[in-house]
Amino acid sequence: VLQCRRCFVVYKNIEMWKPSSDTPPNSFLLSSVEKTIGSNKTLVHVSRLVVNIWQCYDAQHLIDVTFKLSNPTLLVPAHRLILTAASPYFRNLFLDEENSKPVIEIDDIDSDTFERLVAYCYTGSSLITEDNAERILKGAMIMQLDDVVELCVDFLLENVSIFTIKRLYELEHETECVRLAKRIQEYEINHFYKISREDFFLRFSAKRLKALVESDNLNVNSEEDALDAVERWFNHNVSDRRSSLPELMSCLRLTNFDVTLLMTRVKPLPGCETLAYKAMSWICEPLSRTMIYLKYIEPRKGLSGNWRTKALMAIQTEVSNSKYY
């Protein structure tokens, strides 16, 4: 038996509002909107229009298309013009001559998600919970509702922790959502110290790790934390990662290290000898700095100025009997 449900939405300006089919536009809502936006008549007009459109949807007046969903079976009535204006997905769907019929079957989105997203097209409001956030994100990407994608990603990242981020990695892979990937990367940068000590960090691709260690905002206590992380990642699979190591090391702020560390830890790494010599030359021969190319010289924003002081102090070190290059 086919069932048809209607989604009721709570407006921000009103805690409870549900017009009947024969009532005029809600005067309380409109007056509230007018007080909020003052004399801007254009916004008042738009607000009245939205209220009237929602009333038509709620009362199922002037319906010209019905979607039939199978998971579970459900009929969702709507207006072609409204959905066309809300999403390129619907515009392309309706421009297809095969979809000119009054009932259109939808198989790639579950019923609850589709109904919620159709309601969003009318109201701009969407109820996202822990139980449905992933489903709504996937559905919003299919239906090309970028605002909902943004809401879902923000919701998922609000309460993410080191224990739950692994599921977000899986979701990132499943959806290939650019905004989700960007927000996850921001989390990784802000919590790099903790993440670099987790087992899943060892499975990062070289490209993913490079995006982190080259960030000026990488949250580490010292540049040595970044070096520790790169070494740990490299040692997990030396044979396959040997070719990626020099590029990753070049993203570190090598001039923030002292000469001893460069000699004992950086120089012995495969392919990193030249980088170590360049950094030591930059520290010990200030007059030669214009001839030395290093990707990054300035300390990261998250670090204190002590590293700059160390570099300046190193310049004064007696190196006349030492040859590093």
C-alpha positions as MATLAB code, in Angstrom:
seq = 'VLQCRRCFVVYKNIEMWKPSSDTPPNSFLLSSVEKTIGSNKTLVHVSRLVVNIWQCYDAQHLIDVTFKLSNPTLLVPAHRLILTAASPYFRNLFLDEENSKPVIEIDDIDSDTFERLVAYCYTGSSLITEDNAERILKGAMIMQLDDVVELCVDFLLENVSIFTIKRLYELEHETECVRLAKRIQEYEINHFYKISREDFFLRFSAKRLKALVESDNLNVNSEEDALDAVERWFNHNVSDRRSSLPELMSCLRLTNFDVTLLMTRVKPLPGCETLAYKAMSWICEPLSRTMIYLKYIEPRKGLSGNWRTKALMAIQTEVSNSKYY';
ca = [
       0.000    0.000    0.000;
       1.439    3.345   -1.002;
       1.629    5.914    1.758;
       2.073    9.662    1.423;
       3.628   11.602    4.317;
       4.194   15.350    4.630;
       7.160   16.812    6.399;
       6.399   19.637    8.844;
       9.148   22.119    9.594;
       9.708   24.387   12.583;
      10.566   27.878   11.479;
      13.302   29.809   13.250;
      10.995   32.745   13.989;
       8.229   30.576   15.390;
       8.414   27.565   17.658;
       5.272   25.969   16.271;
       3.507   26.770   13.007;
       1.301   24.609   10.841;
      -1.184   26.410    8.579;
      -4.357   24.770    7.417;
      -5.283   24.627    3.774;
      -7.756   27.530    3.952;
      -5.939   30.015    6.199;
      -4.239   33.147    4.865;
      -0.454   33.632    5.234;
       0.511   33.581    8.902;
       0.375   37.233    9.996;
       2.495   36.602   13.104;
       5.318   35.139   11.043;
       5.193   37.956    8.522;
       5.156   40.668   11.173;
       8.107   38.987   12.890;
      10.027   38.948    9.628;
       9.188   42.578    8.931;
      10.429   43.653   12.370;
      13.635   41.709   11.822;
      14.517   43.183    8.446;
      13.056   46.638    8.943;
      12.014   48.501    5.812;
      13.589   46.188    3.273;
      10.472   45.528    1.185;
      12.215   43.089   -1.128;
      13.008   40.704    1.711;
       9.478   41.098    3.057;
       8.143   40.111   -0.353;
      10.446   37.078   -0.498;
       9.400   36.045    2.986;
       5.704   36.257    2.077;
       6.409   34.226   -1.025;
       8.176   31.496    0.962;
       5.294   31.261    3.422;
       2.732   30.931    0.621;
       4.816   28.342   -1.192;
       5.100   26.271    1.976;
       1.354   26.488    2.498;
       0.774   25.104   -0.989;
       3.173   22.270   -0.313;
       1.714   21.499    3.101;
      -1.838   21.496    1.771;
      -0.817   19.722   -1.444;
      -2.362   22.417   -3.614;
      -1.372   22.759   -7.285;
       0.818   19.653   -7.142;
       2.166   18.798  -10.602;
       4.611   15.966   -9.890;
       4.774   13.013   -7.510;
       7.888   11.020   -6.725;
       7.571    7.317   -6.067;
      10.274    5.865   -3.837;
      10.836    2.212   -3.058;
      13.031    2.166    0.076;
      10.557    2.009    1.737;
       7.592    2.633   -0.572;
       6.496    6.258   -0.379;
       4.881    8.963   -2.517;
       6.266   12.500   -2.244;
       4.174   15.217   -3.978;
       5.828   18.457   -5.081;
       5.923   21.364   -7.519;
       8.239   21.198  -10.503;
       8.971   24.922  -10.584;
       9.990   25.099   -6.913;
      12.304   22.104   -7.129;
      13.774   23.331  -10.412;
      14.662   26.635   -8.771;
      16.175   24.860   -5.766;
      18.479   22.363   -7.436;
      20.197   21.629  -10.767;
      19.430   17.971  -10.086;
      15.694   18.589  -10.444;
      16.129   21.020  -13.327;
      17.964   18.368  -15.340;
      15.479   15.715  -14.222;
      12.459   17.685  -15.405;
      14.046   18.801  -18.679;
      14.344   15.163  -19.655;
      11.289   14.369  -21.795;
      11.014   10.923  -20.238;
      10.229   12.584  -16.902;
       7.312   14.673  -18.153;
       4.904   12.116  -16.699;
       3.129   12.955  -13.413;
       4.818   10.190  -11.396;
       8.612    9.829  -11.368;
      10.367    6.873   -9.740;
      13.468    7.501   -7.621;
      15.649    4.502   -6.758;
      19.026    5.875   -5.662;
      17.930    7.697   -2.456;
      16.037    6.278    0.511;
      12.521    7.594    1.138;
      13.128    9.431    4.411;
      16.194   11.264    3.073;
      14.476   12.251   -0.160;
      11.415   13.584    1.641;
      13.554   15.633    4.021;
      15.536   17.111    1.148;
      12.420   17.985   -0.820;
      11.099   19.760    2.277;
      14.410   21.629    2.491;
      13.871   22.923   -1.042;
      10.722   24.628    0.231;
      11.862   25.857    3.618;
      15.655   26.065    3.745;
      15.512   24.104    7.015;
      16.729   20.559    7.537;
      16.665   18.395   10.650;
      20.066   16.679   10.806;
      20.773   14.141   13.543;
      23.537   11.686   14.378;
      21.400    8.918   12.892;
      20.727   10.530    9.520;
      23.657   12.909    8.885;
      25.568   10.501    6.658;
      22.481    9.561    4.639;
      21.462   13.183    4.180;
      24.997   14.085    3.087;
      24.982   11.381    0.422;
      21.480   12.324   -0.706;
      22.308   16.035   -0.819;
      25.318   15.318   -3.013;
      23.148   13.347   -5.435;
      20.514   16.100   -5.447;
      23.194   18.818   -5.750;
      22.026   20.703   -2.661;
      25.302   22.357   -1.728;
      23.901   24.177    1.295;
      22.741   20.894    2.825;
      26.122   19.318    2.120;
      27.715   22.160    4.040;
      25.273   21.738    6.947;
      25.948   17.993    7.115;
      29.718   18.385    7.032;
      29.592   21.041    9.747;
      27.396   18.766   11.851;
      29.700   15.764   11.417;
      32.805   17.755   12.336;
      31.277   19.500   15.352;
      31.710   16.499   17.649;
      34.431   14.536   15.877;
      37.143   13.005   18.039;
      40.280   10.978   17.557;
      38.105    7.893   18.102;
      35.423    8.730   15.507;
      37.453   10.335   12.737;
      38.166    6.942   11.182;
      34.518    6.721   10.149;
      34.837   10.147    8.517;
      37.785    8.861    6.504;
      35.535    6.085    5.220;
      32.770    8.572    4.436;
      35.236   10.838    2.636;
      36.248    7.885    0.466;
      32.627    6.859   -0.186;
      31.345   10.315   -1.113;
      34.458   12.048   -2.516;
      32.985   15.157   -0.932;
      35.439   18.043   -1.384;
      34.089   20.054    1.545;
      34.262   17.051    3.867;
      37.860   16.367    2.803;
      38.770   19.996    3.465;
      37.211   20.021    6.929;
      38.889   16.707    7.841;
      42.220   18.167    6.766;
      41.615   21.182    9.008;
      40.965   18.795   11.897;
      44.157   16.871   11.116;
      46.188   20.088   11.078;
      44.708   21.267   14.371;
      45.203   17.869   16.073;
      48.322   16.710   14.273;
      50.269   15.708   17.363;
      47.564   13.242   18.493;
      46.768   11.960   15.010;
      50.422   11.296   14.177;
      50.545    8.828   17.057;
      47.564    6.786   15.892;
      47.880    3.618   13.843;
      45.685    4.942   11.029;
      48.201    7.766   10.516;
      50.679    5.168    9.253;
      48.319    4.380    6.366;
      48.166    7.970    5.116;
      49.225    8.498    1.518;
      52.304   10.628    0.848;
      50.035   13.230   -0.750;
      47.833   13.452    2.327;
      50.781   13.739    4.708;
      52.455   16.366    2.527;
      49.338   18.557    2.675;
      49.630   18.498    6.464;
      53.343   19.001    7.042;
      53.579   21.855    4.563;
      50.788   23.775    6.330;
      51.914   26.897    8.126;
      49.167   26.269   10.690;
      50.279   22.770   11.680;
      49.637   22.469   15.408;
      52.848   21.062   16.914;
      54.793   21.886   20.042;
      58.014   22.101   18.050;
      59.212   21.393   14.527;
      60.735   18.220   15.877;
      57.191   16.860   16.364;
      56.682   17.120   12.594;
      60.011   15.390   11.993;
      59.050   12.582   14.389;
      55.780   12.082   12.515;
      57.416   11.917    9.088;
      60.048    9.458   10.336;
      57.401    7.254   11.948;
      55.344    7.234    8.744;
      58.428    6.463    6.636;
      59.668    3.645    8.851;
      56.300    1.888    8.587;
      56.988    1.058    4.922;
      60.529    2.028    3.989;
      60.718    0.350    0.582;
      57.528    1.901   -0.838;
      58.002    5.324    0.732;
      61.688    5.942    0.068;
      60.985    8.020   -3.062;
      58.442   10.225   -1.220;
      60.640   11.035    1.758;
      62.757   13.908    0.318;
      59.649   15.807   -0.797;
      58.070   15.422    2.643;
      61.263   16.488    4.403;
      61.497   19.566    2.201;
      58.159   20.683    3.674;
      59.630   20.821    7.184;
      61.089   24.066    8.517;
      64.606   22.655    8.480;
      66.249   25.933    9.433;
      64.403   25.730   12.757;
      66.585   22.765   13.727;
      70.040   23.087   15.191;
      73.074   21.824   13.304;
      73.512   18.749   15.497;
      69.978   17.533   14.786;
      70.402   18.136   11.058;
      73.598   16.077   11.090;
      72.320   13.210   13.218;
      68.695   12.830   12.104;
      68.054   14.546    8.771;
      71.293   13.885    6.856;
      71.171   10.063    7.301;
      67.643    9.795    5.838;
      67.508    8.458    2.249;
      67.693   11.296   -0.274;
      67.866   14.002    2.390;
      71.610   14.689    2.570;
      71.433   17.732    0.274;
      68.528   19.177    2.243;
      70.498   18.843    5.473;
      73.559   20.575    3.981;
      71.439   23.420    2.613;
      69.797   23.979    5.989;
      73.158   23.934    7.781;
      74.595   26.388    5.269;
      71.609   28.688    5.738;
      72.133   28.638    9.520;
      75.926   28.953    9.559;
      76.544   31.183    6.528;
      74.029   34.048    6.597;
      75.763   35.850    3.719;
      75.052   32.863    1.456;
      71.328   32.668    2.140;
      70.316   34.367   -1.094;
      71.948   31.486   -2.991;
      70.293   28.720   -0.949;
      66.852   27.494   -1.960;
      64.691   25.969    0.723;
      60.905   25.747    0.466;
      60.238   26.947    4.001;
      62.371   29.055    6.310;
      60.047   30.935    8.639;
      58.759   29.098   11.746;
      55.170   27.892   11.667;
      52.560   30.223   13.101;
      51.830   27.785   15.910;
      55.391   27.844   17.209;
      56.952   30.335   19.608;
      59.724   32.649   18.543;
      62.335   30.573   20.365;
      63.252   28.749   17.186;
      64.196   31.956   15.450;
      66.407   32.789   18.428;
      68.044   29.379   18.209;
      68.807   29.890   14.536;
      70.369   33.272   15.203;
      72.423   31.834   18.055;
      73.629   29.036   15.807;
      75.057   31.605   13.403;
      77.389   32.751   16.132;
      78.652   29.218   16.755;
      82.281   28.591   15.904;
      82.273   26.470   12.774;
      85.601   27.457   11.325;
      87.014   23.943   11.776;
      83.890   22.206   10.477;
      83.039   21.713    6.817;
      79.472   20.751    6.002;
      79.478   21.321    2.272;
];
